[in-house]
Amino acid sequence: MNRYRTALSRLLKPKKYPLYRITPLRYVFLHILLLALIMSSPGITHIYQSIAAFTQLIEEKESEIPEFTINQGQLNLQRHEETTIALNNGTVTFTEDVHGKPTDILTFTKDQLLINQMNPVDYHNLNMFEDKASMLELVKVYTQSSYFYFMLIVFVLVLFQFTIILLKASFISLIAHWTALLFSRKSRFMNWFKMISFLLTLPTFIQYINLLVPNSFFNPLSWCIMILLAGAAGWYMPLRKAAK
C-alpha cells in the first residue's frame, strides 16, 4: 500500500505525473474502485433509507397506514385525507396530490411512488399491489430478505459506476495519447490510462458534490479541470527523439 500512497501523493506534483507509468495496474483498478464507491455512496444511502423506511413502516407504523386503492394507475384514499407518518429518518406521506413533503423518504402521490433522490415509479409499473393489504403483504416478503436485496443493489450501483469511470478514463486516455503524439511527445496508451485514472480524482469529487448539491456549474467545471490536468501531464512528458 506504500506504492498506492505514493501514487496519491503525486496528484499534488504535476512534474511527477509521468511517473504514474510505473504504478502497478492493481493500484490503478483499486483507485477506480474507490472512486466508484464514492460516486455510488449517495445512491446507496438513499436505498438504505428507503429499505429502513419500509421496514419501520411495516413493523411499527402499520396501523397508521391509511386505507387506499390503486385503480388505473391512480391512488385513491378511502377518506381522501393526506396522511403523513413520522419515521426515524424522515416521513412517509400518502396523498392524492402530486407532491409530498420535503421531509419525505417515501411519498405515495396520486400517480406515482416517489422515493427520495430517485426516479419516480408509476403505479402502472407497480401492479404487484392494488390496496393496503396487498402492499403490506408484498413489503413483508421483501423486507424478510432486505439485506440480500440491499447488497445486490450496492453491487449493481458500484459496478455501474466502476464501468462508467473505466470507460471515461479509457476515452480520455485515448484522446490524450493521440494529442501527445501530435505534439511529438513520448506516449503510450497504457501510461495515459494509469495517469488519467488517478487524475480523475478531483473531477470525481466535484461530480460527487454535484450529486449532493445539484448545480449545472459542476459538470463543466469537472471537465475543465480534467482537461487542465491532462494538459499538465502532457506538458511534462518527454519529447520523442527525432529520427536520424
N, C-alpha and C positions, 0 to 999 in steps of 0.2 A: 504493500500500500504506500510505501515511501515514494515509489515512482509515480503513483497517482497523485499524491500531494505535490510532488514536484511539477507535474503537468499542470495542475491547477494554478500553481504559483506563477507559471509563465503567462497567464492571462493578463497580468499587470505589466508585462515586459514585452512590448511588440518586437523588439530586436530578437527575441528568442522564439518567436512564433515558428520559424522554420525548423526548430528542434523538435517540434511535435512529430516529425517523421520517424523519430526513434522510439516513440511511445508504443508499447505493445497493444495489439488490437483488443485484447481482453479489457484493458482500461478504457479504450475508446467506447466499446459497447457498454461497459459499466456506466460511463458518463451519460451516454444516451439513455440508458435505463433510468438513471436518477432524474434526468430532465423529463422523461416520460411520467415518472411518479409525481413530479412537481406539477406538471400540466394536468394530470388526472385528479389531483387531490381535491379541487373544488367539486367536481362531479361525484367523487367517492363520498365526500362529506354529505352532499345533498341526498345521495342514495341511502346512506346510513340513517340520516334524519328521517327520511320517508319511511323506511322499514321500521324504525323505532316508533314513529308516529302511528303506523298501522297496528303495531304490536300493543302499544299502550291503549289505543282506541278500543281494541277488541278485549283486552284483559281487564281494563279499569273503567272504561267510559262507555261500555256497550249500551247501558240504559239511557245514556244521554243522546244517542244517535236517533235522529227523528225518523219517523216512518216516511218512506218515499217509494216512488215507482219510476221506472225509465221506460217511456213509450216513444217509439220512432225517434230515438236519439235525443230525447229531452227529459230532463229531470222534473218531476212533479212532487212537491212536498205535500203531505197529507193535510197539514194545517196552513200551508202557504206562508209560513213564517221562517225567516232566516234563523239558523241555529249555529252558534259558534261554541266549540268545545275547547277548553283550555288544556294544553298538554305541557309536559316539562320544558320542551324546547320551542314552543310556539302554539299555534291554534289550528283547528280543523273547522272549516265552515261549510255548511250546506245551505245553498241559496238558489233562488230562482232568477237571480240577477246574472250578469255575465262577468262580474268581477267579485273578488273576495276581499280579504283584509290584508294589509301589509305584513301582519304577523303570521299569516297562514303558511303552514308547511304543506297542507293539502286543502284544496278547495273544490267542492262538488258544485259547479255552476250549472246554469240552465242547460248548456250544450256540451260542456267539456269537463274533464277532470284535470285540474291544474296542480302540478307538482312543482314545488319551489325550484326555480332556476332550471327547469327542464321544459321541453316542448309539451304543449297541452295535448291531451288524448281525447279524441271524440268518443262519445258514448257508443257510436256506431261500431267502433273498434273494440268495445268492451262488452261483447254480447254474452260474457260468462255470467253476468248478474243483471237482474232487472228490478230488484227491490232490496229492502234492508236485509231480509232473511237470507237471500241468495248471496248478497255481498259478504255478510258475516261468515257464511259457510266457506266461501271462496278464500277470504282473507285468512281464516283459521288454518286452512290447508297449507297456504303459502308460508305463514309465519312459523309453522312447525319445522320448516326447512329454511328458515330465513338466513341462517349463517351460510348455508351452501349457496343460496342464490346471491347473497352479498359477495362472497368470494368469487363466484363466477362472473358477476358484473365487474368487480375490480379487475379481474384478469383481462376481460374484454376491453375495458377502458384503457388500461396500461398498454396492452398490446396495440391498440389503435393509435395511441399517442407515440409509442415507440416506432411504429411503422411510418407515421407522418414525419417524425423528426429524422428518421433514417432516409426517407425519400427526399426531404428538404436538404439534408446535408449532402446527399449524392448529387442533386441537381445543382446546388451552389458550387460544389467542388468541380463539377464538370465545366461550368461556365468559367470559374476561376482558372482552371487548368488551361483552357483554350486561350483565355485572355493573357495569361502569363507567357504562353508560347509566342503570342503576337508581339510581346514586349521583350522577347529574347531572354527570358528567364529559364533557369533550370526548373523543370516542372514534371511532376508525376501525379496522376490522378489520386493514387492512394495516399500520397503525402498531403495533398489538399484535403482529402476526406478526413484524415486524422486532425488536421488543423481546424477545419470548419466544424467538426463535431464538438470541439472544445470552445471555439469562438461563438457558437450558438448560445452559450450560457447566458450572457447579458440580454440578448434579444428574447430568449425564452422567459426570463424573469419579467421582462416588460409585458410580454403577452400574458403571463400569469396575473400580473396586476390588472390587465385588461379584463380578465375573467372575473376578478373581484370587484373592480370599479370600471364598468364598461365605458370606453371613451374612444371615439373614432380616430383620435390622435395617436393612440398607442401602436396600432398595427403599422402604419407608415414609419413611425419612429423606430420600431424594431428592425424594419428592413433597412432603413438608412444607416443604423448602427452596424448592421451586418455587413453592408457594403463597405463602410469605412474600415471595419476590422479586417475584412478580406483584402482591401486595398493596402492596408498596413502590412499584412502578411506578405503580399506580393512584392511590396517595396523592398523588404529585407531579404528576399530570396536572391541567391547568387545569379549572376548573368551567365548565359551559355557561352562557352568558348567558341570563338569564330573558327570555322572550318579552314584548314590550311590548304 
